[in-house]
Amino acid sequence: MNFSHKAVALFVIALLFFAALPIQTAFAQIESDTVYMEVDEMPKPKGGMNGWNEYLAKNMRYPKAAREAKVEGTVIVAFIVLENGEVSTLEILRGIGGGCDEEVMRLVKESPKWTPGKKYGEIVKTRMRLPVRFKL
């Protein structure tokens, strides 16, 4: 009889352990999917803001339609900098048309990896807003 009590106790412990695993996994998944808007250290493009400006100057192509229509202004793009420095989930918050919005999306997508943001010393996903100015 002593053996069956131990077997039942071990079975119950194993059952509880394996039943709790999906809950812990789901919690860890939810926690890691958090995207912060405010962090202690904001993400930085390669070379800092000077590097970003150099990247734009070298790679930006003023769209022909925008040039012909004399479209000028500031496109504001939002995106997420992931923990590995890649950008994700791009969205135009304010566009000016003429192909400029698409050009900003291309520039951000093709940009070199960023230095990710940090909150409480840990690398985290961070939502960024970035203005890109078009001027003829």
Salt bridges, closest charged atoms under 4 A:
ASP33 OD1 - LYS125 NZ 3.63
GLU68 OE2 - LYS64 NZ 3.95
GLU86 OE2 - LYS113 NZ 3.89
GLU91 OE1 - ARG127 NH2 3.15
GLU103 OE2 - ARG106 NH2 2.70
GLU110 OE1 - ARG106 NH1 2.79
